[in-house]
Protein backbone atom coordinates (compact mmCIF):
# COMPACT_ATOMS: atom_id res chain seq x y z
CA UNK A 1 0.00 0.00 0.00
CA UNK A 2 1.34 3.41 -0.97
CA UNK A 3 1.76 6.25 1.45
CA UNK A 4 -1.18 8.58 1.33
CA UNK A 5 0.93 11.51 2.42
CA UNK A 6 3.61 10.76 -0.24
CA UNK A 7 0.82 10.91 -2.83
CA UNK A 8 -0.15 14.32 -1.47
CA UNK A 9 3.44 15.56 -1.42
CA UNK A 10 3.25 15.99 2.34
CA UNK A 11 5.29 12.99 3.60
CA UNK A 12 8.31 13.78 5.75
CA UNK A 13 9.21 10.14 6.63
CA UNK A 14 12.97 9.67 5.59
CA UNK A 15 12.51 5.90 5.10
CA UNK A 16 10.22 6.44 2.13
CA UNK A 17 11.72 6.59 -1.40
CA UNK A 18 10.84 10.19 -2.00
CA UNK A 19 11.34 12.72 0.73
CA UNK A 20 9.86 16.06 -0.09
CA UNK A 21 10.48 19.23 1.67
CA UNK A 22 7.23 20.66 2.87
CA UNK A 23 6.87 24.35 2.96
CA UNK A 24 3.71 25.60 4.61
CA UNK A 25 2.55 28.55 2.61
CA UNK A 26 0.75 31.62 3.66
CA UNK A 27 -2.79 32.08 2.52
CA UNK A 28 -1.52 34.32 -0.29
CA UNK A 29 0.65 31.59 -1.86
CA UNK A 30 -0.17 27.92 -1.52
CA UNK A 31 1.57 26.57 -4.68
CA UNK A 32 4.51 24.89 -3.06
CA UNK A 33 2.26 22.25 -1.51
CA UNK A 34 1.92 20.20 -4.70
CA UNK A 35 4.40 19.09 -7.34
CA UNK A 36 2.07 20.36 -10.06
CA UNK A 37 2.37 23.84 -8.65
CA UNK A 38 -1.30 24.13 -8.12
CA UNK A 39 -2.52 26.07 -5.10
CA UNK A 40 -4.24 24.01 -2.46
CA UNK A 41 -5.90 27.13 -1.02
CA UNK A 42 -7.43 27.88 -4.38
CA UNK A 43 -8.85 24.38 -4.25
CA UNK A 44 -10.36 25.13 -0.89
CA UNK A 45 -11.71 28.47 -2.06
CA UNK A 46 -9.84 30.47 0.53
CA UNK A 47 -6.81 31.70 -1.44
CA UNK A 48 -6.06 35.39 -1.15
CA UNK A 49 -3.40 35.51 -3.95
CA UNK A 50 -4.95 37.67 -6.70
CA UNK A 51 -2.42 36.41 -9.34
CA UNK A 52 -3.94 32.91 -9.28
CA UNK A 53 -6.54 31.90 -11.81
CA UNK A 54 -9.58 29.87 -10.85
CA UNK A 55 -8.97 26.17 -11.21
CA UNK A 56 -10.58 24.56 -14.22
CA UNK A 57 -13.05 21.78 -13.80
CA UNK A 58 -10.47 19.28 -15.04
CA UNK A 59 -7.88 20.44 -12.60
CA UNK A 60 -10.45 20.38 -9.90
CA UNK A 61 -11.39 16.81 -10.62
CA UNK A 62 -7.76 15.65 -10.80
CA UNK A 63 -6.61 17.43 -7.66
CA UNK A 64 -5.95 15.25 -4.64
CA UNK A 65 -8.54 15.01 -1.92
CA UNK A 66 -7.55 17.17 1.06
CA UNK A 67 -6.60 15.10 4.06
CA UNK A 68 -9.27 16.73 6.17
CA UNK A 69 -12.08 15.61 3.87
CA UNK A 70 -13.06 12.49 5.77
CA UNK A 71 -15.81 11.48 3.39
CA UNK A 72 -13.60 11.32 0.26
CA UNK A 73 -10.15 10.50 1.63
CA UNK A 74 -8.79 7.02 2.28
CA UNK A 75 -7.47 7.93 5.68
CA UNK A 76 -9.03 5.84 8.43
CA UNK A 77 -8.10 7.83 11.51
CA UNK A 78 -8.10 11.38 10.28
CA UNK A 79 -9.41 14.31 12.24
CA UNK A 80 -12.90 15.62 11.46
CA UNK A 81 -13.05 18.31 8.80
CA UNK A 82 -11.97 21.77 9.79
CA UNK A 83 -14.44 24.54 9.41
CA UNK A 84 -13.37 27.86 8.00
CA UNK A 85 -15.93 30.52 8.72
CA UNK A 86 -15.54 34.27 8.70
CA UNK A 87 -15.64 35.85 12.13
CA UNK A 88 -18.98 37.64 12.43
CA UNK A 89 -19.33 37.91 16.22
CA UNK A 90 -17.55 40.31 18.44
CA UNK A 91 -15.00 38.97 20.82
CA UNK A 92 -16.53 38.16 24.19
CA UNK A 93 -16.45 40.96 26.71
CA UNK A 94 -14.67 40.26 29.91
CA UNK A 95 -16.38 42.08 32.78
CA UNK A 96 -14.42 43.03 35.79
CA UNK A 97 -14.90 40.49 38.50
CA UNK A 98 -16.55 41.74 41.68
CA UNK A 99 -14.17 41.92 44.59
CA UNK A 100 -14.74 39.24 47.18
CA UNK A 101 -17.37 40.28 49.72
CA UNK A 102 -16.12 41.04 53.17
CA UNK A 103 -17.52 38.65 55.79
CA UNK A 104 -20.29 40.33 57.85
CA UNK A 105 -19.45 41.75 61.25
CA UNK A 106 -21.72 40.15 63.82
CA UNK A 107 -22.70 41.35 67.27
CA UNK A 108 -24.28 38.53 69.24
CA UNK A 109 -25.13 36.86 65.96
CA UNK A 110 -26.71 39.99 64.41
CA UNK A 111 -25.27 41.93 61.48
CA UNK A 112 -23.55 45.13 62.67
CA UNK A 113 -25.76 47.48 60.64
CA UNK A 114 -28.92 45.75 61.87
CA UNK A 115 -27.61 45.74 65.44
CA UNK A 116 -26.92 49.49 65.32
CA UNK A 117 -30.37 50.46 63.98
CA UNK A 118 -32.67 47.94 65.70
CA UNK A 119 -33.33 46.50 69.12
CA UNK A 120 -35.18 43.52 70.46
CA UNK A 121 -38.90 44.22 70.66
CA UNK A 122 -39.59 45.41 74.23
CA UNK A 123 -41.76 43.32 76.50
CA UNK A 124 -44.80 44.97 78.18
CA UNK A 125 -42.74 45.63 81.32
CA UNK A 126 -39.88 47.13 79.30
CA UNK A 127 -42.39 49.26 77.40
CA UNK A 128 -43.67 50.64 80.70
CA UNK A 129 -40.11 51.57 81.68
CA UNK A 130 -39.57 53.33 78.35
CA UNK A 131 -42.79 55.33 78.80
CA UNK A 132 -41.80 56.19 82.37
CA UNK A 133 -38.53 57.71 81.20
CA UNK A 134 -40.30 59.70 78.51
CA UNK A 135 -42.77 61.44 80.84
CA UNK A 136 -40.74 61.44 84.04
CA UNK A 137 -43.15 59.36 86.11
CA UNK A 138 -43.21 55.78 87.33
CA UNK A 139 -45.72 53.69 85.40
CA UNK A 140 -46.82 50.30 86.67
CA UNK A 141 -44.23 50.13 89.46
CA UNK A 142 -46.32 50.68 92.60
CA UNK A 143 -48.08 47.60 93.92
CA UNK A 144 -50.19 49.02 96.69
CA UNK A 145 -53.59 49.98 95.27
CA UNK A 146 -54.82 47.17 93.04
CA UNK A 147 -57.50 47.61 90.40
CA UNK A 148 -60.03 44.72 90.38
CA UNK A 149 -59.95 42.35 87.42
CA UNK A 150 -63.28 43.49 86.01
CA UNK A 151 -63.97 44.86 82.54
CA UNK A 152 -67.07 47.04 82.16
CA UNK A 153 -68.90 47.94 78.94
CA UNK A 154 -72.07 49.98 78.47
CA UNK A 155 -74.67 49.66 75.72
CA UNK A 156 -78.36 50.46 75.87
CA UNK A 157 -81.11 50.83 73.30
CA UNK A 158 -81.20 48.71 70.15
CA UNK A 159 -78.96 45.98 68.84
CA UNK A 160 -75.18 46.17 68.68
CA UNK A 161 -73.53 46.33 65.28
CA UNK A 162 -72.11 43.02 64.09
CA UNK A 163 -68.42 44.05 64.14
CA UNK A 164 -68.73 45.40 67.68
CA UNK A 165 -70.56 42.27 68.84
CA UNK A 166 -67.84 40.02 67.41
CA UNK A 167 -65.18 42.05 69.22
CA UNK A 168 -67.08 41.93 72.51
CA UNK A 169 -67.47 38.16 72.33
CA UNK A 170 -63.77 37.65 71.58
CA UNK A 171 -62.77 39.97 74.41
CA UNK A 172 -65.18 38.23 76.77
CA UNK A 173 -63.70 34.82 75.99
CA UNK A 174 -60.18 36.21 76.49
CA UNK A 175 -61.06 37.82 79.82
CA UNK A 176 -62.75 34.66 81.11
CA UNK A 177 -59.70 32.54 80.22
CA UNK A 178 -57.53 34.77 82.44
CA UNK A 179 -59.90 34.98 85.38
CA UNK A 180 -61.37 38.42 84.69
CA UNK A 181 -65.07 39.23 84.97
CA UNK A 182 -66.90 41.06 82.19
CA UNK A 183 -70.02 43.21 82.57
CA UNK A 184 -72.33 44.66 79.95
CA UNK A 185 -74.54 47.37 81.47
CA UNK A 186 -77.75 48.92 80.16
CA UNK A 187 -80.53 51.20 81.43
CA UNK A 188 -83.99 49.69 81.78
CA UNK A 189 -85.38 53.24 82.10
CA UNK A 190 -84.08 54.28 78.70
CA UNK A 191 -85.02 51.04 76.98
CA UNK A 192 -88.54 51.11 78.43
CA UNK A 193 -89.09 54.58 76.95
CA UNK A 194 -87.65 53.67 73.54
CA UNK A 195 -89.75 50.53 73.30
CA UNK A 196 -92.88 52.46 74.26
CA UNK A 197 -92.32 55.59 72.17
CA UNK A 198 -90.53 54.13 69.13
CA UNK A 199 -91.77 50.55 69.12
CA UNK A 200 -88.14 49.41 69.33
CA UNK A 201 -87.62 45.84 68.10
CA UNK A 202 -85.80 43.99 70.86
CA UNK A 203 -85.55 40.51 69.31
CA UNK A 204 -82.08 40.94 67.81
CA UNK A 205 -80.78 42.79 70.85
CA UNK A 206 -82.01 40.11 73.23
CA UNK A 207 -80.40 37.33 71.16
CA UNK A 208 -77.14 39.26 71.21
CA UNK A 209 -77.26 39.48 74.97
CA UNK A 210 -77.70 35.72 75.16
CA UNK A 211 -74.55 35.32 73.03
CA UNK A 212 -72.65 37.70 75.32
CA UNK A 213 -73.72 35.78 78.40
CA UNK A 214 -72.39 32.63 76.77
CA UNK A 215 -69.08 34.47 76.24
CA UNK A 216 -68.82 35.13 79.99
CA UNK A 217 -70.56 38.50 80.37
CA UNK A 218 -72.85 39.46 83.18
CA UNK A 219 -75.54 41.46 81.39
CA UNK A 220 -77.64 43.57 83.76
CA UNK A 221 -79.39 46.91 84.17
CA UNK A 222 -77.96 49.66 86.31
CA UNK A 223 -81.24 50.17 88.16
CA UNK A 224 -81.50 46.60 89.44
CA UNK A 225 -78.03 46.37 91.04
CA UNK A 226 -78.27 47.25 94.70
CA UNK A 227 -74.54 48.00 95.09
CA UNK A 228 -74.83 50.88 92.66
CA UNK A 229 -77.76 52.56 94.36
CA UNK A 230 -78.54 56.01 92.93
CA UNK A 231 -81.92 54.80 91.73
CA UNK A 232 -83.42 58.29 91.81
CA UNK A 233 -80.59 59.78 89.76
CA UNK A 234 -80.54 56.88 87.32
CA UNK A 235 -84.25 57.24 86.71
CA UNK A 236 -84.02 61.02 86.31
CA UNK A 237 -81.11 61.05 83.88
CA UNK A 238 -82.40 57.96 82.06
CA UNK A 239 -85.78 59.55 81.49
CA UNK A 240 -84.20 62.76 80.22
CA UNK A 241 -81.92 60.95 77.76
CA UNK A 242 -84.59 58.48 76.63
CA UNK A 243 -87.21 61.16 75.95
CA UNK A 244 -84.76 63.28 73.96
CA UNK A 245 -83.87 60.31 71.78
CA UNK A 246 -87.52 59.24 71.39
CA UNK A 247 -88.45 62.73 70.23
CA UNK A 248 -85.84 62.69 67.47
CA UNK A 249 -83.04 64.38 69.36
CA UNK A 250 -80.45 61.73 68.45
CA UNK A 251 -78.31 59.50 70.62
CA UNK A 252 -75.95 62.11 72.13
CA UNK A 253 -78.00 62.34 75.31
CA UNK A 254 -77.71 58.58 75.77
CA UNK A 255 -73.92 58.86 75.30
CA UNK A 256 -73.88 61.48 78.07
CA UNK A 257 -75.94 59.15 80.26
CA UNK A 258 -73.27 56.49 79.77
CA UNK A 259 -70.72 58.95 81.20
CA UNK A 260 -72.76 58.99 84.40
CA UNK A 261 -73.19 55.21 84.33
CA UNK A 262 -69.46 54.47 84.15
CA UNK A 263 -68.76 56.62 87.20
CA UNK A 264 -71.50 54.80 89.08
CA UNK A 265 -70.39 51.21 88.45
CA UNK A 266 -66.68 52.02 88.82
CA UNK A 267 -67.38 53.58 92.21
CA UNK A 268 -69.36 50.50 93.24
CA UNK A 269 -67.11 47.74 91.86
CA UNK A 270 -63.90 49.22 90.51
CA UNK A 271 -62.27 47.74 87.42
CA UNK A 272 -61.69 49.03 83.90
CA UNK A 273 -64.37 50.73 81.82
CA UNK A 274 -63.77 50.47 78.06
CA UNK A 275 -66.06 51.82 75.34
CA UNK A 276 -67.41 49.10 73.07
CA UNK A 277 -65.53 50.46 70.06
CA UNK A 278 -62.20 49.65 71.74
CA UNK A 279 -60.64 46.21 72.00
CA UNK A 280 -58.38 44.58 74.57
CA UNK A 281 -55.72 43.93 71.93
CA UNK A 282 -52.78 42.06 73.44
CA UNK A 283 -53.04 43.52 76.94
CA UNK A 284 -51.47 41.11 79.43
CA UNK A 285 -54.48 39.87 81.39
CA UNK A 286 -52.30 37.63 83.54
CA UNK A 287 -51.29 40.76 85.46
CA UNK A 288 -52.98 42.76 88.16
CA UNK A 289 -52.83 46.48 87.47
CA UNK A 290 -52.37 49.22 90.06
CA UNK A 291 -52.76 52.96 90.44
CA UNK A 292 -49.61 54.92 89.60
CA UNK A 293 -50.11 57.51 92.33
CA UNK A 294 -49.10 56.89 95.93
CA UNK A 295 -52.60 57.37 97.34
CA UNK A 296 -54.41 55.28 94.74
CA UNK A 297 -56.86 58.03 93.81
CA UNK A 298 -55.98 59.05 90.27
CA UNK A 299 -57.55 56.65 87.75
CA UNK A 300 -55.69 55.21 84.79
CA UNK A 301 -57.05 56.73 81.59
CA UNK A 302 -54.92 56.47 78.47
CA UNK A 303 -57.43 57.06 75.67
CA UNK A 304 -55.52 58.41 72.67
CA UNK A 305 -58.24 59.57 70.29
CA UNK A 306 -61.98 59.67 69.89
CA UNK A 307 -61.90 58.34 66.32
CA UNK A 308 -59.58 57.75 63.36
CA UNK A 309 -59.97 61.31 62.11
CA UNK A 310 -57.05 62.07 64.38
CA UNK A 311 -54.55 61.44 61.60
CA UNK A 312 -51.35 61.61 63.64
CA UNK A 313 -52.61 59.23 66.32
CA UNK A 314 -53.76 56.79 63.65
CA UNK A 315 -50.39 56.95 61.89
CA UNK A 316 -48.37 56.13 65.00
CA UNK A 317 -50.78 53.41 66.11
CA UNK A 318 -50.37 51.76 62.70
CA UNK A 319 -46.59 51.90 63.03
CA UNK A 320 -46.66 50.04 66.35
CA UNK A 321 -49.24 47.59 65.07
CA UNK A 322 -47.03 46.76 62.07
CA UNK A 323 -44.14 45.96 64.43
CA UNK A 324 -46.07 43.52 66.60
CA UNK A 325 -44.66 40.03 66.43
CA UNK A 326 -41.26 41.16 65.10
CA UNK A 327 -38.20 40.02 67.01
CA UNK A 328 -36.33 43.28 66.37
CA UNK A 329 -37.76 46.73 65.68
CA UNK A 330 -36.27 49.79 63.96
CA UNK A 331 -35.53 51.70 67.11
CA UNK A 332 -35.80 55.33 66.05
CA UNK A 333 -39.12 54.67 64.32
CA UNK A 334 -40.46 52.74 67.30
CA UNK A 335 -39.28 55.30 69.85
CA UNK A 336 -40.75 58.21 67.87
CA UNK A 337 -44.21 56.61 67.79
CA UNK A 338 -44.10 55.63 71.47
CA UNK A 339 -43.09 59.15 72.52
CA UNK A 340 -45.89 60.75 70.48
CA UNK A 341 -48.57 58.42 71.86
CA UNK A 342 -47.43 58.68 75.47
CA UNK A 343 -47.40 62.47 75.31
CA UNK A 344 -50.82 62.36 73.69
CA UNK A 345 -52.11 60.16 76.53
CA UNK A 346 -50.98 62.78 79.04
CA UNK A 347 -52.63 65.68 77.20
CA UNK A 348 -55.73 63.58 76.50
CA UNK A 349 -56.24 62.87 80.19
CA UNK A 350 -58.17 66.11 80.49
CA UNK A 351 -60.42 65.32 77.52
CA UNK A 352 -61.06 61.61 76.98
CA UNK A 353 -62.95 59.16 79.17
CA UNK A 354 -63.38 56.18 76.85
CA UNK A 355 -61.12 54.24 79.21
CA UNK A 356 -61.16 54.63 83.00
CA UNK A 357 -59.54 52.19 85.43
CA UNK A 358 -59.78 52.53 89.21
CA UNK A 359 -60.22 50.70 92.47
CA UNK A 360 -63.73 51.15 93.96
CA UNK A 361 -64.85 53.86 96.36
CA UNK A 362 -62.07 56.42 95.75
CA UNK A 363 -62.55 60.03 96.78
CA UNK A 364 -61.91 61.21 93.21
CA UNK A 365 -64.66 58.98 91.80
CA UNK A 366 -67.04 60.05 94.56
CA UNK A 367 -66.44 63.74 93.85
CA UNK A 368 -66.92 63.37 90.10
CA UNK A 369 -70.12 61.37 90.69
CA UNK A 370 -71.49 63.98 93.08
CA UNK A 371 -70.73 66.79 90.64
CA UNK A 372 -72.69 64.92 87.96
CA UNK A 373 -75.64 64.39 90.28
CA UNK A 374 -75.80 68.13 90.89
CA UNK A 375 -76.73 68.66 87.26
CA UNK A 376 -80.31 69.09 86.18
CA UNK A 377 -79.72 67.19 82.97
CA UNK A 378 -77.17 64.83 81.45
CA UNK A 379 -73.80 66.35 80.57
CA UNK A 380 -70.61 65.18 78.90
CA UNK A 381 -68.43 63.36 81.36
CA UNK A 382 -65.38 65.10 79.93
CA UNK A 383 -66.39 68.14 81.92
CA UNK A 384 -65.64 66.10 85.06
CA UNK A 385 -62.14 64.96 84.17
CA UNK A 386 -60.51 67.53 86.43
CA UNK A 387 -62.26 65.99 89.45
CA UNK A 388 -61.03 62.52 88.50
CA UNK A 389 -57.46 63.80 88.31
CA UNK A 390 -57.34 66.30 91.17
CA UNK A 391 -60.17 65.43 93.57
CA UNK A 392 -60.91 68.24 95.99
CA UNK A 393 -57.97 70.23 94.67
CA UNK A 394 -60.00 70.80 91.49
CA UNK A 395 -62.59 72.70 93.50
CA UNK A 396 -60.03 75.33 94.39
CA UNK A 397 -58.29 75.50 91.04
CA UNK A 398 -56.36 73.40 88.57
CA UNK A 399 -52.90 73.50 90.11
CA UNK A 400 -51.06 70.24 89.73
CA UNK A 401 -53.14 69.12 86.75
CA UNK A 402 -50.09 68.30 84.61
CA UNK A 403 -48.43 66.31 87.40
CA UNK A 404 -51.63 64.33 87.91
CA UNK A 405 -52.07 63.76 84.17
CA UNK A 406 -48.77 61.88 83.82
CA UNK A 407 -49.95 59.46 86.51
CA UNK A 408 -52.98 58.47 84.42
CA UNK A 409 -50.91 56.64 81.77
CA UNK A 410 -51.58 52.89 82.05
CA UNK A 411 -48.75 50.41 81.45
CA UNK A 412 -50.95 48.68 78.85
CA UNK A 413 -51.48 51.89 76.84
CA UNK A 414 -49.72 50.62 73.72
CA UNK A 415 -51.26 47.14 73.94
CA UNK A 416 -54.89 48.18 73.50
CA UNK A 417 -56.59 48.25 70.12
CA UNK A 418 -57.57 51.90 70.36
CA UNK A 419 -59.14 52.39 66.92
CA UNK A 420 -61.43 49.78 65.39
CA UNK A 421 -64.02 49.73 62.61
CA UNK A 422 -66.58 50.90 65.15
CA UNK A 423 -64.65 53.98 66.24
CA UNK A 424 -66.15 56.29 63.61
CA UNK A 425 -69.76 55.16 64.01
N, C-alpha and C positions, 0 to 999 in steps of 0.2 A: 504493500500500500504506500502510495506517495505521500509526501508531507504536504498537508494542506497549506501550511504557512509558506513553504518553498514555492508552491504554485502561486501564492499571492505576492511573492517577492518580499515577504516579511520575516523569513526564517533567520534566526541568528545562531542556530546550533552549529558549531564548527565541525561536527562529525559528518554532517551532510555534504554531498558532492559540491553543491554550489552554496557559497556563503556570500550573502549580499549585505552590503552596508545599508542600513536603514537610516534614512534621514527623515525625521518627523517635520513636515512642513508647517508653515503658518497657514492660516486660512486663505491668504492671498496667493499661495503657490503650493499646490499639492501634487505637482507632476512627478517629483522624484520617487513617489511611492510605487510606481509600476514601471516595468522595463519598456513598455510601449510609450511611455511619456504622457500617458493620459492622466488627467487630474481626478483623483478620487473624490475630492470635494465637489467638483462639478457633477460627478455621478450622484452625489448625495443631495445636490441642489443647494449647497450652502457656500459655494465658492464665492470669494469676494474679489478675485482677480479679473479685472475688466478686459484683459487682453485675450482671455480664453473664449473660444467659440462654444456654443452649445453642442453637446455630443449628439451625433447622428443616431438614428434608431438602430443602425447596424452596430455602431460602436457600443451602444447601450446594451444591446443584446449579447455582445461578446464579452463585455466587461465582467470581471470576476465578481462573485457575490460577496458583499462585505461580510466580515467575520461576525458582525453583530446582528446579521439578519438570520435569526434562528430558524425561521420557516424554510429558507432556501439554501442554507449552508449545510455542509456535511458534518460540521462539528457536533459532537454529542454532548459536550459539557461546557458549552459556551454561555457567557452571561446573557441575560435578557437584553433585548434591544435598547439602546440608548435613545432618549427622547430629546430632540433639540427643539425647543420652543422659545420664541422671543419673550423677553421679560416684560410683562405688562403690569405687574403689581409693584407697588412701592415697597421698598425694604421695610421690614417690620420696625415699628417704633419701640424703643426701649425706654419705658418710663422709670423715673427715678424711684428706687425702692424706698418705702417708708422706713424711717429709722425704727429700730426696735422700741416697743413701748416700755416705759419705765414701770416696774412693778408698783402696784398701789401701796400707799402708806396707810397702815391700819392702826386705829386706836381702839383697843378692846374689840377687835374684829370688825370695826366699822371704818369705811373709807374716810380719809382725813377731811375731805371737803364736806361730806355728809355729816361727819361728827362736829364740824365747826358751825354748821348752819341749822342743825336739828338737835332735839333732845328727846329722850324717852317720854312718851305721853304721860302726863302727871296722873296720879291716882286721885280719887275724890279728896283724900286728906291733904295731899300735896297741893291740890288746886285751892283748898281753903287757906293754906299757908301763903300761896302766891297772892290771893286776894287780900289777905290780911296785910301783907307788906305794901300793897298798892294803896290802900286807904288808911293805913296807920291805925288799925284796930284789930283786936283778936277776934277771929271768926271761928266758931265751933270748938273753942278750947276749954271753956268753962263747963263743968259737969255738975252744977249745983241745982239749977232749976229746969227740970225735965219737962218736955212738952209731950203730952199723951199721944200714943200711937193711934190716932183717930183722924180720918180724912172726911171732911164735910163738903157736900155739894148742895146747891139749892136750885130747884126748878119747880115752878108752879104754873098752872094754866093748862095748855094743850099738850100735844105729844112732843117728844124730843126729836129733833132731826136725826136721820139715820146715822150720819157720820159721828155725831156727838154720842149717840147711844152705843155705837160700837166701841168708841174710846172709853166710855164709862164702864162697860162690861169688862174690857181688857184690864183697865186699872183696878176694878174691883177684884178680879181674879188674882192679880199681882199682889194687892194689899193683903188679901186673905191668906195667900201662901206664906207671907212673912209675918203673920200674926197681928196685922193692923185691922181695925174696924172701919167700915165705910158707912156713911149716912147720906141718904138723899132726903132733903127736907122740902116740904111744900106748905102752902097755907090753905086750910080748908075754908077760911073766910073768903079769900079771893076766888077760889074755884067754885064755891057755892054761888057767888054772884055771877060769874061768867057763864055757868051752866044755866042759870035762871034767865039772865038777860040776853045771852047770845045763843042759847041752845047748843052749847059747846058739846061736841061729840067726844065722849071719854073712852070709847072702846079701845082705840089704839093706845092711848096713854096708859090705860089700866093694864094692857097686855105688856107694855114696856116695863112697867113697874114690877110685874111678875118676873120678867127676865132679869131685872136688876136684883131682885131678892135672891134669885138663883145664883147670881154672881157674887153674893155675899153682902149685899147692901141691906141696911135697915132703912126702910122707906116709911116715913111717918110725918104727920103734920106737926107744926110748931105748937098749935093750940092744945094738943092732947098730951104733951109731955110736961109732967108736973115739975120736973127739975128746972125747966125754963121759966115757968111762971109768966108774969107780964101779960096775962090773958086780956086785960082791959086794953093795953097798948097795942097788942097784936090785932085785936078786933078793930080798934079805931083806925090804925094805919092800913090794915088789910081792906077795910071797907072803902077808905078813901082811894086806894090804888085800884081796887077792883071796879069801882063805879066809874072812875076816869077812863079806864080801858073799855068798859062796856059801852060807854057813851061815845066811843070813837076817838078817845084821846091818846091812843097808842099804848105801847108797853113800857115807856120810860118810868112811869109811876111804879110799876111792878118791879123794875130794876132797882129803884130807890128803896122799895120795901125790902128787897133782898139785902141791902146794906144794913138795915136794921136787924134783919134776921140773923146775919152772920155774927153780929156783936152779941146777940142773945145766946145763941148756942155755943159760941166760944167761951163766953163767961160761965155758962153752966157746965160745960164738959171739957173745955180746952181742946187742943188738937190743931189741925191745919185746915183752913178753909181754902178751897181752890175753885175758881169759876169753872163751869162745865166745858168751856172752850179751851181749857188748858189740860195738858196731859202730864202724867208722872214722869214720863221719859225714862231715863236710867238712874233715877234717884236711888240711893242705897237704902232700901227699906229694912235692912238688917240692923241699922243703927237706931239709937235713940237720939233725938235732937234736943238741944238746950238753948235757953236764952243766952245772948251774947253779953248782956249787961249784968253787973254784979248783983243787982237786986231782983232780977227776973221779972221786970215790969214791961220793958220795951219789946213789942212783938217782932217776930221776923216777918219781913214783907217780901221784897225782892221782885215785884212785878216790873218788867222792863218796858212794856208797851201795851197800849190798849188794843191795837190791831196792827196789821202788816203795812198800813200806810206810813208807819214810821220807818222810812227807807233805811236809815243808818242802822237801827236796831236789827232789822231783818237781814241786812248784809252781814253783820258780825255773827248773828246767830247761825246763818248758813255756813259761814267759815268754820265755826266750831263743830257744827253737825257733820260737815264733810271730813273732819279729822277724826271722828269717833271710830274706834276700832283699829286705828293705825298705831303701829309700835312706836314710831318716831314721828314727831311733828315739826314743821318748819317754825323755829322758835320765835322769830321776830313777828311773823304773821299771827301766830297763836297768842303771843303776849299782847299785841296791839288790840286784838278783838276782846281778850279778857279784860284789859284795862278799860276799854270803852264801856263794856257792859256793866262792870262793877261800879264805875262812876255813875252810870245811868241809874243803877239800882239805888244809889245813895240819893241822887236828885229826885228820883221817882217816889221815894218814900213819903214825900209830902203830897203826892197826887194820886197814886194808884193803890187800890185795895182789893185787887183780884186775888191776891194771896195774902192771908194773914195766919200766922202760927203763934200760939201762946199757950201757956198753962192756964187752967181755969181760975176765975175769981180774982184776977189782978186788979189793982187800983186803977190802972190806966184803962182797962176794959170797962170797969164800972163807971168811970167818969165819962167816957165816950158814949156809953149806953144811956146814962142819965141826961146828957146833953141832947141826945136824939129824942128822948121821951118828952123833953121840954117843948118840942116843936108841935105846932098845930097840924102840920101835914108832913107827908114824907119828904125827905130831902136827900141829896146825894151824900153818901157816906164819906166822900173825899173831903167834905168840909170839916170832918171830925178827925182827920189824920193827926193834927197837932196834939190832940188829947191822947191819942194812942202813943205818940212819941214822948211827950213831955209830962203827961199827967197833970197834976195841979199847977205845975210851973207854967203850963200853957194859959192858965187863967190870968196870970199876971204879966204875960208877955211871951215872946218866942225866943228868949235867950237860951242858948244851948241846943237849938234845933239841929244844927249841923252835926254836933257831937253825937246827938241821939240817932241821927239818920244813919251814920256809919255802922251803928250797932244793930240795924235792922237787916243787914245783908245775911241771908242764910247760907250755910256752907254748901247747900245743894243748888244754889242759884243757877249754875251753868249746866245742871243735869236735867232740869225740867224742860218739857217741850212747850215753850212759851207761846208760840204761834202755830195754830192748826187751821184746818179748813173752816172751822167754825168761828174763827176769831173776827171775821169781818161781817158776820151775820147778826 
